[in-house]
Amino acid sequence: MADDSKIDMKQMFTNLTSGAASGQLIIEDGVANKCIMICQEFLVDLVQFQYRCSGLTHVDAFGSLNSAKALGQSFSDLGDGGSGKVSGSLKEAIQARIDAIQELEKMLTTARDKFIASDEAAKDKIRQAMKNING
């Protein structure tokens, strides 16, 4: 992580998944399904964006001097991470978002499954609470 003081989203969703698995977090199946669908659509966009990170910069376009080539390579590495030596590349940042969204999707699926497995009385209470929230 770039900044340890910030909340690690992937870890936060992992913790919520544990809460869902233990029955502490239950999400109504219709809501969960809509959120899961949005996660899946977002993942498709992120993966495509990550793929486009390769070749953002043409190193040769900076000129023929060694310093120009080095500068061009630095910009290229910031986009795609180079050969793994560049920390904080765009590609790496996108992968962190992909990991977090995948963990969110896992949490939503677990919470939805707990809702589906709950008894009808509990489902009715959750649905009524959702109606009260929605107005």
C-alpha positions in Angstrom: 0.0 0.0 0.0 1.2 3.5 -0.8 0.0 5.0 2.5 -0.5 2.7 5.5 -2.6 5.4 7.3 -5.4 4.9 4.7 -7.9 2.2 5.1 -7.0 -0.9 3.1 -10.2 -1.5 1.2 -9.4 -5.1 0.4 -8.9 -5.8 4.1 -12.0 -4.0 5.1 -14.1 -6.1 2.7 -12.4 -9.2 3.9 -13.4 -8.3 7.4 -17.0 -7.7 6.3 -17.0 -11.0 4.5 -16.1 -12.7 7.8 -19.0 -10.8 9.4 -21.3 -12.0 6.6 -20.1 -15.6 7.0 -20.9 -15.5 10.7 -24.4 -14.0 10.1 -23.6 -10.5 11.5 -24.0 -8.9 8.0 -27.0 -9.9 5.9 -28.0 -8.1 2.7 -31.3 -8.6 1.0 -30.9 -10.7 -2.1 -32.3 -8.2 -4.6 -30.0 -5.5 -3.3 -27.0 -7.8 -3.2 -27.6 -9.0 -6.8 -27.8 -5.5 -8.1 -24.5 -4.6 -6.3 -22.8 -7.8 -7.5 -23.8 -7.0 -11.1 -22.3 -3.5 -10.8 -19.1 -4.9 -9.3 -18.8 -7.3 -12.3 -19.4 -4.5 -14.8 -16.8 -2.3 -13.0 -14.3 -5.2 -13.0 -14.6 -5.6 -16.8 -13.8 -1.9 -17.2 -10.9 -2.0 -14.8 -9.4 -5.0 -16.5 -9.7 -3.3 -19.9 -8.1 -0.1 -18.4 -5.3 -2.1 -16.9 -4.6 -3.8 -20.2 -4.3 -0.4 -21.9 -1.6 0.7 -19.4 0.9 -1.2 -21.5 2.5 0.9 -24.1 1.2 4.2 -23.0 4.5 5.8 -23.7 6.8 5.3 -26.7 10.3 5.4 -25.3 11.8 6.3 -28.7 9.6 9.4 -28.9 11.8 11.1 -26.3 14.8 11.3 -28.6 18.0 9.4 -29.2 20.1 10.7 -26.2 20.6 8.3 -23.4 19.0 10.7 -20.9 15.9 11.1 -23.2 15.6 7.3 -23.5 15.9 7.0 -19.7 13.2 9.6 -19.2 11.0 7.9 -21.7 11.5 4.5 -20.0 10.7 6.1 -16.6 7.4 7.4 -17.9 6.7 4.0 -19.5 7.4 2.2 -16.2 5.1 4.5 -14.3 2.3 3.3 -16.6 2.9 -0.4 -16.8 5.3 -1.1 -13.9 8.2 -2.0 -16.1 9.8 -5.3 -15.2 8.4 -5.1 -11.7 10.9 -2.6 -10.4 8.5 0.4 -10.3 6.3 0.6 -7.3 3.2 2.8 -7.6 2.6 2.3 -11.3 -0.8 2.9 -12.8 -1.1 -0.8 -13.5 -0.4 -1.6 -9.9 -2.9 0.9 -8.6 -5.6 -0.5 -10.9 -4.8 -4.0 -9.7 -5.3 -2.9 -6.1 -8.8 -1.6 -7.1 -9.5 -4.9 -8.9 -8.5 -6.8 -5.7 -10.8 -4.6 -3.6 -13.8 -4.9 -5.9 -13.3 -8.7 -6.0 -13.4 -8.8 -2.2 -16.4 -6.6 -2.2 -18.2 -8.9 -4.6 -17.3 -11.9 -2.4 -18.7 -10.1 0.7 -21.9 -9.3 -1.1 -22.3 -12.9 -2.3 -21.7 -14.2 1.2 -24.2 -11.7 2.7 -26.8 -12.5 0.0 -26.4 -16.2 0.6 -26.9 -15.7 4.3 -30.1 -13.8 3.6 -31.3 -16.6 1.3 -30.5 -19.2 4.0 -32.3 -17.3 6.7 -35.8 -18.2 7.8 -38.8 -16.4 6.3 -39.5 -14.4 9.5 -36.0 -12.9 9.4 -36.4 -12.1 5.7 -39.6 -10.3 6.3 -38.0 -8.2 9.1 -35.1 -7.3 6.8 -37.4 -6.4 3.9 -39.6 -4.3 6.2 -36.5 -2.5 7.5 -35.5 -1.8 3.8 -39.0 -0.4 3.1 -38.7 1.9 6.1 -35.3 3.1 4.9 -36.5 3.7 1.3 -39.5 5.5 2.5 
